[in-house]
């Protein structure tokens, strides 16, 4: 995303980055977090960015005017951060052996949402729907 001047390439890099983060959650046996991350960040934000790019005039030919020096500075910081992460991965004393956690969390969370937390979930959805309708009303051309 840093080195691309094309907005479309940056959007696809954004989608790939957040899909990779969801993969990390799956490997950590946090399946509910992975599904929520995919639904919120990958799908919702990507659709929001793509719709914003479609609605905006002349976005397909838009080139991000950024000096070359600044791009390489950001790429250098990204590489430095990646090297730091690799160092931390290799010096961490990881537990090895048989995993103690075999119970998946998604069933219990799904049952509690449908039974105990159904009313707060519906109230939040009504608030979000009213915010969406209010936003559409405010941006509509008069």
HELIX and SHEET records of a PDB file:
HELIX    1   1 UNK A    7  UNK A   27  1                                  21    
HELIX    2   2 UNK A   31  UNK A   37  1                                   7    
HELIX    3   3 UNK A   38  UNK A   45  3                                   8    
HELIX    4   4 UNK A   46  UNK A   55  1                                  10    
HELIX    5   5 UNK A   68  UNK A   91  1                                  24    
HELIX    6   6 UNK A  106  UNK A  115  1                                  10    
HELIX    7   7 UNK A  118  UNK A  139  1                                  22    
END                                                                             
